[in-house]
Amino acid sequence: MNNEKNDSNNALDPQPNGENPQNQYDFSKSAHSFTENSKLNPEETSEEKIPLTEEINPISPIIETKKKNPYKIAFYVLGGVIILGSASFFGYKYLNKQQEIPVEINQCLDTDTKIYDAYKDAVVLIKHRYGYFAKINGKEFQLTVPEATEETIYGTGFFVDREGSLLTNTHVLQPWSSKDTQNEKIQTNISNMRMKIASILTTDVSEDGYESFILRNWGNANIHNEEEGDYTEYDGETENNSGADFVASSESQVDSATAETDIAASIPQKDYISEEKIEVYMKTIDISVALHDSNEEWLNCSIVKISDDSKIDLGVLQLLDQKTPESVTNIINLDNMISDDKSLKPGEKAIMVGYPLGVDLAQTNSGIKVQLYDGQISKESDGNEIQYSITSTHGASGSPVFNNCGQLIAVNFSGVDEIQGFNFGIVAKQIQTVFKTKVGEIKSNN
């Protein structure tokens, strides 16, 4: 027994070089000794040393308290991941929202990109569908005869308040009133259709039956013009009287005339509705707008105001729910427009945001996209319109035109089809003829 103890003591004695190879266990030994000393004889504890295998007891109470619960670790890790993920998500949303802060009224947006980012959501694509209508004895209905085809045009508009009000051109809202060759064709069609209706519609037809009666009998309708003589228009059906000529006797001629008179007398005479009581005109069937980045989600509108001055090509639309969509961060504030058109000088920058070529150019794989084009003011204002060298075409009518700071200077309305770069806008000060600069107040004379 004593020999075994001595061997143990010798095993723990310092090495000749002064280093103790078991020093790493000193703390465990002390802790273990503290807990075990009560069981040992005091005399033995002063002479004997505990074997090394007992010194690193893995179930020592003190060592046990220093171990970490793996479930707690997993819980804390999971919580950390959730917190970091939430922070990243809301941080992104916050930063993204920071980019959409409404533009201050006096802030200068000094680049094309800033102007585009600020107002792209406020500029909309307008789709206007219209057709021919008739009103007879107070009864209005849409004409569906072959000549009365429906038409659809596209234009541009922009929000100017939070009540869903939009500015655009008169000719976008009333394309049949524009002064061009298309309008001349429309007026000719209207005149011809009035005469044709008057040639077939009798007074014994009920008002509710007007539409169906006209459609059924349209093939028999003709145009009668007293100034140019009688003219009957047939829809592809004519009689061919190219046979041989016969010389008839006077007796046969008398018999023929008598027979025709007798036949005419036997046919009941009908009264026809006078042409003066027939109105034919073009009218909106529906008009709607689509927002930038939308997937052809059309919002229905109504026409609120048309300029009374034919030289001021401006009009006002409004969403039926009278509420500007929340996605429109910045309306185009009319209180910040350039109302002094004399301050607009040739050579200064002009920037247009709109939808040239309508839906054909706007439609992409990821939805409808508005476009930006720039140029320079090329001619001074005449008080109504101003010229600039912005590339544009049909569909861009009603687009807002800005200066280099993003202030509205004009509403695009016309261009030269044959040559690009010659376009015109109604100067911003004329907006007050259809819409007051105080947001939300319509100046209407209706």
Buried (B, 14 or more C-beta within 10 A) or exposed (E): EEEEEEEBEEEBEEEEEEEEEEEEBEEBBEBBBEEBEEEEEEEEBEEEBBEBEEBEBEEBEEBEEEEEEEEEEEEEEEEEEEEEEEEEEEEEEEEEEEEEEEBEEEEEBEEBEBBBBBBBBBBBBBBBEBBBBBBBEEEEBEBBBEEBEEBBBBBBBBBBBBBBBBBBBBBBBBBBEBEEEEBEEBEEBBBBBBBBBBBBBEEEBEEEEBBEBBBEBBEEBBBBEEEEEEEEEEEEEEEEEEEEEEEEEEEEEEEEEEEEEEEEEEEEEEEEBEBEEBBBBBEBBEBBBBBBBBEEEBBEBBBBBBBEEEEBBBBBBBBEEEEBBEEBBBBBBBEBBBBEBEEBEEEEBBBBBBBBBBBEBBBEEEBBBBBBBBBBBBBEBEEBBBBBBBBBBBBBBBBBBBBBBBBBBBBBBBBEEEEEBBBBBBBBBBBBBBBEBEBEEBBEEE
